[in-house]
Amino acid sequence: MYADLQVQVITSRHQQDGTQVQLKCHSSCLHDRPSYVWMKNGQVTLRETSSTLRYLLFPEDNISCALKGHEEFPSPSVYAPKPPSVSVSPSGEITEATSMTLTCSSDANPASAYVWYKMNNQTPVSTDSQLSFKSIQPADSGEYYCTAENRLGTSTPTNISVDVKYAPKLPSVSVSPSAEIVEGSSVTLTCSSDANPAASYTWYKEDEDSPKTSGHNFTISNIRPEHSGSYYCVAHNNRGTHNSTLQLTVAAGAGTLEAAGVTAAVLLPVIFFSVFLWIQKKRMSKEPVKSEDRANNREQCLPDQRQPEEQDDLQYTSIHFSNNQADPLYSNIRAAQPHRHMLEQEVTEYTAVRFNRGSAAKRDRSQETGESPCALYSTVNKTR
C-alpha cells in the first residue's frame, strides 16, 4: 500500500568530505501529514521525523525513509554511485583495424551518468556508458578509466587497459659509425620496428638465403670490401612481417691503396714498353716493302755480276786545270791505262763510268727518257 514511497533529492552540493544533500520522503497516496522515519543502511539511526532531511552524505551511505510505525516498508534507498565495472567487447585479444567497445556500469540511485577518460588526458573521450572504436589503431592503446556520478556523488574511477596488437611497421635501419666505412674497421647495423607484440629481427644479405644473424644488431668486425652490398632486416611477430634494406659500401683502406699504387707503378712501365714494342713491330712489318723498293733501285746502278765478256767497258775522263792562266783547258778521253805521275802537281779524282751492254730494248727506253739508269762518274784534276 506504500509501494510508491520514495526519496527525492531536492538539492546537493559536492564537498571534499562528502555531499551535502536535502532529501524529501514523498508518496502520492498520502493526503494528511504523517510522521516519517529516516534510515541509513537499513537502520533507523536518524532522528528526523519530517518529510525533509538535510544530511552530509558519504559514498558508503544508503538513505531510505518509511512511515512511522511501518518501518518494515521502507522506500528504496538513494546513494551515490558505487565503483563502476568495465568490460570490453568482443572479449579476447584486440587487433588493429577491428571494432571494439568498452562498457561502464555502476550501481547508483538515482541512475549514474558516465564519463570516459584516457589516462593523462583531462578531456573526456566519451560521456556515455560505452566507448566505441570502429577501427581501432595502435595509437588507441593505453589506459582508460570510467567514472559514474549522480546528484549524490561521484564514484572512484575504474581503469581498463587497451592493448592493440599489430604487425611490425616499416623497420628503421641504421649503420654505426655513420661516417665513411673503411676497410678493417668495425661496423654495427641496427634494426628497430614498432610492433605489438615486440618484433624479432633477422639480418640477411641480398641474394643469400642463409641469415647473417638474429637480433636487433648485426656487427661486422674487420670489415672488408667483399662485405659491401645490400643488407635487409626482417622484423616479424605473430601478426606479420616487414623488412627494410640498407646499402653498405666499404672504402679501401690505406694498405690496399698503397698496394694498388705499387702495383700500378710496376705495371705501367711494362704496359708502356709493350705498347712501344708493338708499335715497332708494326713499323718493321711495313719496312720490307720499302727495302725491296730500294733494293730494286740499287740493282739498276750496281755492276752486273756477269761474265767478263758481258762486262761493260770502263772509261775514264780527266779534266786538268793549269795554274798558268794562259794554258788552255783540255780534256782527254782514253782507254783505261795505268796512271802516270804528272810533272805538275795536281789533284786527281777518278770516277768510273759504266756503260751497260744490255738489251737494245733497255737502251732504247733509256734514250727515250733521257735518263741513264747508271751513274756517271768523272774526275776533275786541277793543276796546282
ZICORSUL-V566007 format. One record per backbone hydrogen bond with DSSP energy under -1.0 kcal/mol. NH is the residue of the N-H (numbers start at 1). CO is the residue of the C=O. Records with the same first field share a line. If there is no record, write none. Layout:
NH = CO / CO
This chain:
5 = 2
6 = 26
8 = 24
10 = 22
11 = 22
13 = 20
15 = 18
19 = 57
20 = 13
21 = 55
22 = 11
23 = 53
24 = 8
25 = 51
26 = 6
36 = 49
37 = 66
39 = 64
40 = 43
41 = 62
43 = 40
45 = 43
46 = 38
53 = 23
55 = 21
57 = 19
61 = 58
63 = 78
64 = 39
66 = 37
68 = 35
70 = 67
73 = 70
75 = 65
78 = 63
79 = 109
82 = 107
85 = 105
87 = 103
89 = 101
96 = 165
97 = 136
98 = 95
100 = 133
101 = 89
102 = 131
103 = 87
104 = 129
105 = 85
109 = 79
113 = 149
115 = 147
116 = 126
117 = 145
119 = 143
121 = 118
125 = 116
126 = 116
131 = 102
133 = 100
136 = 98
140 = 137
141 = 138
142 = 162
144 = 160
145 = 117
146 = 158
147 = 115
149 = 113
150 = 153
153 = 150
155 = 148
158 = 146
160 = 144
162 = 142
165 = 94
166 = 196
169 = 194
172 = 192
174 = 190
176 = 188
183 = 251
184 = 223
185 = 182
187 = 220
188 = 176
189 = 218
190 = 174
191 = 216
192 = 172
196 = 166
200 = 236
202 = 234
203 = 213
204 = 232
206 = 230
208 = 205
212 = 203
213 = 203
215 = 201
218 = 189
220 = 187
223 = 185
227 = 224
228 = 225
229 = 248
231 = 246
232 = 204
233 = 244
234 = 202
235 = 242
236 = 200
237 = 240
240 = 237
242 = 235
244 = 233
246 = 231
248 = 229
251 = 181
257 = 253
258 = 254
259 = 255
260 = 256
261 = 257
262 = 258
263 = 259
264 = 260
265 = 261
266 = 262
267 = 263
268 = 264
271 = 267
272 = 268
273 = 269
274 = 270
275 = 271
276 = 272
277 = 273
278 = 274
279 = 275
280 = 276
281 = 277
282 = 278
283 = 279
284 = 280
285 = 281
291 = 287
292 = 288
293 = 289
294 = 290
295 = 291
296 = 292
297 = 293
298 = 294
299 = 295
301 = 298
302 = 298
306 = 304
310 = 307
315 = 353
318 = 332
320 = 330
332 = 318
347 = 382
353 = 315
363 = 359
364 = 360
365 = 361
366 = 362
367 = 363
368 = 364
369 = 365
370 = 366
379 = 317
381 = 319
382 = 347
383 = 321
384 = 345
